[in-house]
């Protein structure tokens, strides 16, 4: 955007010197960018991140075998199982990069550290895009008992919304929805610790205004602007995000609101390259960063989804 010179008003008959003598001054402080809060670092474990070094790496995650417990009476023969542990493959098959150039003239004349500030901005933008990739990529991965109109391993009657019939959410039922999601995980024997629920911003407003939420949500010293953490409702740590996947179902805009427990989703990432090099084709610097990553739902029973839309208040 080209700079424009502000013309200060002058009295009639007095010449304006703005165009010829008053310089344009660029502020040394950059205009702040409002970033979307990311949540993938809070909802996924990174247990296997230390095993990767580059794109194409494959991490074999070993599970526990099934070993039966049998009744025993004195003197009976013992049956021995031959354990066969299951394995899950985590493939580092995705990557994102950024690159920009800065001329030597601009570097010499600028009154802000462009390489540092622009690099920080690029890294934050990349983090947001990875967050979107993950939140969109896992919506079809939950156990069938943790989503749909007949959710619940034992209940079979919990409505979490389904294609063609998204669940309408408003201030009157938002806490019911959260409790229903909690019940789904309870029926799957998912541990209480590390549970999370990611909701869209408009849904956060519904929860924060409810009477029960005012009594149940507890805060901490971590800024919501950093990771979207709202507090605790029941067994869930509640997060807000503008990066959740959305779709259109009929005339309704629908959000794929996710919940789960941290052991259900694993994420691994490696910053392969982050460099500032001389531009071989001109005067200046080339700045680039490459990050490879992979994620996988390793325990579908520990992941759930509410297919929700806004509903009018009762």
C-alpha positions in Angstrom: 0.0 0.0 0.0 1.5 3.3 -1.1 2.1 5.9 1.7 -0.1 9.0 1.6 0.6 12.4 3.0 -1.9 13.7 5.4 -2.8 17.3 4.7 -3.2 19.5 7.8 -5.9 22.1 7.2 -4.8 25.7 6.7 -6.6 29.0 6.8 -7.8 30.6 3.6 -5.0 32.3 1.7 -2.2 30.4 3.6 -0.1 28.0 1.4 0.1 24.4 2.5 3.7 23.1 2.7 2.7 19.5 3.4 3.5 18.1 0.0 6.9 19.8 -0.4 8.4 20.2 3.1 6.7 17.8 5.6 8.2 14.3 5.3 6.4 11.0 5.6 7.5 9.2 8.8 7.2 5.5 9.2 6.7 4.3 12.7 9.4 2.1 14.2 6.8 -0.1 15.8 5.1 -2.5 13.5 1.3 -2.9 13.4 0.4 -5.9 15.5 -1.3 -8.9 13.9 -4.0 -10.7 15.8 -3.3 -14.4 15.5 -5.8 -17.2 15.8 -5.1 -19.2 19.0 -3.7 -22.7 18.3 -4.7 -25.7 20.4 -2.9 -28.7 18.9 -0.1 -28.4 21.4 -2.6 -28.8 24.2 -4.8 -31.6 22.8 -2.1 -33.9 21.4 0.8 -35.8 23.0 4.3 -35.6 21.6 5.5 -38.9 23.1 7.3 -39.9 19.9 8.6 -36.6 18.6 12.2 -37.4 19.6 12.3 -40.3 17.1 12.0 -38.2 13.9 14.7 -36.3 12.0 13.3 -35.6 8.5 10.4 -36.0 6.1 9.5 -39.5 5.3 10.5 -40.8 8.7 8.2 -43.5 10.1 7.7 -44.1 13.8 6.5 -47.5 14.9 4.4 -47.2 18.1 4.1 -50.4 20.0 1.0 -51.2 22.0 0.2 -53.6 24.7 -0.9 -57.2 23.9 -4.2 -58.7 25.0 -3.7 -61.0 27.9 -6.8 -62.8 29.3 -7.7 -63.1 32.9 -9.2 -66.6 33.6 -10.9 -68.2 36.6 -8.9 -70.7 38.5 -9.7 -73.7 40.7 -7.1 -75.6 42.7 -5.2 -78.1 40.7 -6.3 -77.1 37.1 -4.0 -76.8 34.2 -2.9 -73.3 33.3 -3.4 -71.9 29.8 -0.6 -69.6 28.6 -1.4 -66.8 26.0 1.1 -66.0 23.3 1.0 -62.2 23.3 1.0 -60.4 20.0 1.3 -56.7 20.6 -0.3 -54.4 18.0 1.7 -51.6 16.4 0.6 -48.3 14.9 2.7 -46.4 12.3 3.1 -42.6 12.6 4.3 -41.3 9.3 6.0 -37.9 9.0 4.3 -37.2 5.7 3.4 -33.5 5.8 5.4 -30.3 5.6 5.0 -26.6 5.5 7.5 -23.9 4.6 7.9 -20.2 4.3 10.3 -18.1 2.3 10.8 -14.4 1.8 13.6 -12.1 0.5 14.9 -8.8 1.8 17.2 -6.5 -0.2 20.4 -5.1 1.2 19.1 -1.6 0.6 16.0 -2.2 2.6 18.0 -3.9 5.4 20.4 -0.9 5.6 17.7 1.8 5.6 14.9 0.1 7.6 14.3 1.2 11.2 12.9 -2.2 12.3 14.6 -5.6 12.4 12.7 -6.9 9.3 14.3 -10.4 9.2 13.5 -11.1 12.8 10.0 -9.6 12.9 9.0 -11.1 9.5 10.4 -14.4 10.5 8.5 -14.5 13.7 5.3 -13.6 11.8 5.9 -16.3 9.2 6.5 -18.9 12.0 3.3 -18.0 13.7 1.3 -18.1 10.5 2.8 -21.6 9.8 1.8 -22.7 13.3 -1.8 -21.7 12.7 -2.0 -23.5 9.4 -0.7 -26.7 11.0 -3.4 -26.3 13.7 -6.0 -26.1 10.9 -4.5 -29.1 9.2 -4.8 -31.2 12.3 -8.2 -30.1 13.4 -9.6 -30.8 10.0 -7.7 -34.0 9.4 -9.1 -35.9 12.5 -12.8 -35.2 12.2 -13.5 -38.6 10.8 -11.2 -40.5 13.2 -13.3 -40.7 16.4 -14.8 -44.0 17.5 -18.3 -44.4 16.1 -19.6 -44.4 19.7 -18.2 -40.9 20.3 -20.1 -39.1 17.5 -23.3 -39.1 15.6 -27.0 -39.1 16.7 -26.7 -42.4 18.6 -23.5 -41.9 20.5 -22.5 -43.7 23.7 -20.9 -47.2 23.9 -23.6 -48.2 26.4 -26.1 -45.4 26.0 -26.6 -45.5 22.2 -28.9 -42.5 22.5 -26.7 -39.5 22.9 -27.2 -37.0 20.1 -24.0 -35.3 19.1 -25.3 -34.3 15.7 -25.0 -36.0 12.3 -25.0 -35.2 8.6 -28.4 -33.8 7.7 -29.2 -33.2 11.4 -26.6 -31.1 13.1 -27.0 -30.5 16.8 -28.4 -27.1 17.6 -26.5 -25.5 20.4 -27.5 -22.5 22.5 -27.0 -21.1 26.0 -29.7 -23.5 27.3 -28.1 -26.7 26.3 -24.3 -26.0 25.9 -23.5 -27.6 29.2 -25.7 -30.6 28.5 -23.6 -31.1 25.3 -20.4 -31.0 27.3 -21.8 -33.4 29.9 -23.0 -35.8 27.1 -19.5 -35.7 25.6 -18.0 -36.5 29.0 -20.4 -39.5 29.3 -19.2 -40.8 25.9 -15.6 -40.9 27.2 -16.7 -42.3 30.5 -18.4 -45.2 28.8 -15.2 -45.9 26.9 -13.1 -46.0 30.1 -11.0 -43.1 29.0 -8.9 -41.7 31.8 -10.2 -38.5 33.4 -6.9 -36.6 33.4 -5.9 -34.8 30.1 -9.4 -34.5 28.8 -10.1 -31.5 26.5 -12.9 -30.0 24.5 -12.4 -27.5 21.6 -15.4 -25.3 20.8 -15.8 -22.4 18.4 -15.8 -18.8 19.7 -19.5 -18.3 19.5 -20.0 -21.4 21.6 -17.6 -20.1 24.2 -19.9 -17.2 24.6 -22.8 -19.5 25.3 -20.8 -21.4 27.9 -19.4 -18.4 29.6 -22.8 -16.8 30.1 -24.5 -19.8 31.6 -25.0 -19.9 35.4 -23.4 -23.3 35.8 -20.4 -22.2 33.8 -19.8 -19.2 36.0 -19.6 -21.5 38.9 -17.6 -24.3 37.2 -15.0 -22.6 35.0 -11.7 -22.0 36.8 -9.0 -19.9 35.3 -5.2 -19.9 35.6 -2.2 -17.8 34.7 -2.0 -18.8 31.1 -3.4 -16.2 28.6 -6.4 -17.3 26.5 -4.7 -15.4 23.6 -1.9 -17.8 23.6 -3.6 -21.2 23.5 -7.3 -20.6 23.8 -7.6 -22.1 27.2 -10.9 -21.1 28.9 -10.9 -23.2 32.0 -12.4 -26.4 33.4 -16.0 -27.7 33.1 -16.5 -31.1 34.6 -13.6 -33.3 33.5 -12.8 -31.2 30.4 -10.3 -28.4 30.0 -12.2 -26.1 27.6 -10.5 -24.4 24.7 -11.8 -22.0 22.0 -10.6 -22.0 18.5 -11.3 -20.3 15.2 -9.4 -23.1 13.4 -12.1 -25.8 13.7 -13.3 -27.3 10.4 -16.7 -26.0 9.2 -19.1 -27.0 6.5 -22.5 -26.1 5.1 -25.3 -28.6 5.8 -28.5 -27.4 4.1 -28.9 -23.8 5.1 -26.8 -24.2 8.2 -23.2 -23.4 8.9 -21.8 -26.3 10.9 -18.7 -26.7 13.1 -16.9 -29.9 13.8 -16.3 -29.4 17.5 -13.8 -31.9 18.9 -13.3 -33.5 22.3 -11.0 -36.2 23.7 -8.1 -37.2 25.9 -4.5 -36.3 25.2 -3.3 -39.9 24.7 -5.8 -40.3 21.8 -3.9 -38.1 19.4 -0.2 -38.0 18.9 1.8 -35.3 17.0 5.4 -35.2 16.0 7.2 -32.3 14.3 10.7 -31.3 13.3 12.1 -28.0 12.2 14.3 -29.3 9.4 15.7 -25.9 8.3 15.5 -22.3 9.4 18.0 -20.2 7.6 19.0 -16.8 6.5 21.4 -16.9 3.5 22.9 -14.5 1.0 20.7 -14.1 -2.2 22.9 -15.6 -5.0 20.9 -13.7 -7.6 21.0 -10.2 -6.1 21.9 -8.1 -3.1 20.2 -9.1 0.1 19.1 -12.1 2.1 16.8 -15.1 1.5 15.0 -16.3 4.6 13.4 -19.7 4.7 12.0 -22.2 7.1 10.8 -25.8 6.6 8.9 -27.8 9.2 7.9 -31.5 8.7 5.2 -33.1 10.8 2.8 -36.0 11.2 -0.2 -36.8 13.4 -2.3 -39.8 14.1 -5.3 -40.8 16.2 -3.8 -43.7 18.0 -6.8 -44.3 20.3 -10.1 -43.6 18.5 -12.1 -44.3 21.7 -10.3 -41.3 23.2 -11.6 -38.9 20.5 -15.1 -37.5 19.9 -16.8 -34.9 17.7 -19.9 -32.8 18.1 -21.4 -31.8 14.7 -23.0 -28.5 15.8 -24.7 -25.4 14.6 -26.0 -22.3 16.2 -29.5 -22.5 17.6 -31.8 -19.7 18.6 -32.1 -19.1 22.3 -35.2 -20.6 23.9 
